[in-house]
Amino acid sequence: MWAVAGAFGVRFGFDDIGSGQFRDDQYIALSALLAVAWWIMLELWGTREPKILGSGTDEYKRVLAASAWLFGFVAVLSYALHFETARGFVGLAFPAGVVGLLVARWLIRQHLSMARRRGASTSRVLIVGGPHSAQHLVESLQSVPDAGYLPVAVHLPGADSVERVASTVPVTGVGSNFDSILGAIVDTGVDAVAISAGVNMHPKDLRRLGWELSARDIGMILAPALTDVAGPRIHTQPVAGLPLIHVSTPKLTGGKKVAKRTFDIAIAGLLVVLLAPLFLVVGVLVKLTSPGPIFYRQQRVGLRGSTFNMLKFRSMRANADSELLALLQAQGSADTPLFKIENDPRITSVGRVLRKFSLDELPQLFNVLGGSMSLVGPRPQRDGEVALYDDAAHRRLYVSPGMSGLWQVSGRSNLSWEESIRLDLYYVENWSLMGDIVILFRTFKAVFASTGAI
């Protein structure tokens, strides 16, 4: 609404509007019509559905899609009708409105996330399923309070006893008949029922449960035994009345590969130009405060096992590599695939500041421009670290390594090796350009918060 009003004022002049000199009701009607049409389009695309609010990128994607379809239609229509002024007006309203909408949605999401962490604006959920799957689902939902699901009870159809689930929420019962489950729903007064994998229920009972929940305006959630698979890779296909779930193969080829590479070159090139003065200042500080070269080059393992020289501003004394093995052995981590030294004595005073704000990583922008790295991806590791990979960890090499990645913005260097690998594999399996953009924004936030060096 404000974007349309602003575009109207810029296009036709705020002074004319305020003084009453602007008389053409045609454009006033266009503004009102565009605002209403935009609101309707956002509604039709489901941008306000509770299931997408507060987490994930679907909300932003729907806002962009709804806006693009509307303004594309208006632009084509105005061109066909030779409505010159309308084209200029739309050209102003579209970018301003989209940016305004995305910023507003982000601010609302921050407010909603804070409220959900306090226990407000949440959906009370009854978990129904087998002991192990129910336990896993409870822990998963509790780990992401921003999603807005609050497990309040567990029901175990067909379980031997309630003691088999060591959960922080109460177990309401173990009956597998429909009435016992319905009784648990009534007793707990939940807003949604989540059916986890391994539930001991007949398909007819599940269907009947769905009917009953619909009549009571209670949501029904099915949680299949799929982990670390992003929504865009999951598609359902009805066959003989069964909703078969298809999981597409992760691929970074063709148009997706071109889009990622184009994005990398554009952003990295822009950052090199904008940060050129900072490069100069950091280089001088490194040279003046410690003997040795300004840049540090180290061989790392990249896409499909290929090697390349990764660039950094030198943050350690010149002979640091020769001391690594002794420090790892003293720390007791020489046989782990993450060569990280706690309170590393090799770091210089300037290097400590550079690492705190990840300024030592900036020369890797040239690696990105050269194609050996990407802005976002798994962190490139040394040959010795890769030699300790198991089969799962080797999947990190299916994409180009990145300056930042999912595990860096999820805890930066403070995460365990196992959790880092899990997040890297999630990225490899579920890559998207929108996901890269979100990770980059979260990277800037993590850098300024300086919560552990990337």
Buried (B, 14 or more C-beta within 10 A) or exposed (E): BEBBBBBBBBBBEEEEBEEEEBEEEEBBEBBEEBBEBBEEBBEEBEBEEEBBBBBBBBBBBBBBBBBEEBBEEBBEEBEEEEBEBBBBBBBBBBEBBBEBBBEEBEEEBEEBBEBBEEEEBBBBBBBBBBBEBBBBBBEBBBEEBBBBBBBBBBBBBBBEEBEBBEBEBEBBBBBBEBEBBBBBBEEBEBBBBBBBBBBBBEEEBBEBBBEBBEEEEBBBBBBEEEEEBBEBBEEEEEEEEEEEEEEEEBEBEEEEEEBBBEBBBEBBEEBBEEBEEEBEEBBEBBBEEBEBEBBBEEEBBBBEEEBBEBBBBBBBBBEBEEBBEEBBEEBEBBEEBBBEBEEBEBBBEBBEBBBBBBBBBBBBBBBBBEBBBBBBBBBBBBEBBBEBBEEEBEBBBBBBBBBBBBBBBBBBBEBEBEEBBBBBBBBBBBBBEEBBBBBBEBBEEBBEEBBBBB
